[in-house]
Amino acid sequence: MDDFDKRDNEEIYSKKVRAGKRTYFFDVKSTKANDYFVTITESKKRFEDGTFIKHKIFLYKEDFNKFVEAFEETINYVKTELMPEYNFDEFTREEYRNNNDGYKNDSNNN
């Protein structure tokens, strides 16, 4: 656990997205100064020993709009330029059928 994780950051909201062997967590946290930031965590279970490998991104309010814009632009590029014939909605329907809680607001479940 790094030093930043040891701070007293209150979790305000959490959204869990299950995606195959990975789970993504989108968490809103507050600082002691009543400011807010988002962490995006990818969690994947290691087959060898059952432990979880986590990768985390910290996103601060001053970067929200730039991040969303770049993220949407990148996803749209893949969808329209690289794979225009592919039906990306297939994944959404399949995951919902197999795992109904994959899109709920799972506060305090990470």
Beta strands, then each sheet from edge to edge (+ up, - down):
strand 1: 10-19
strand 2: 22-30
strand 3: 36-45
strand 4: 52-60
sheet 1: 1+ 2- 3+ 4-
end
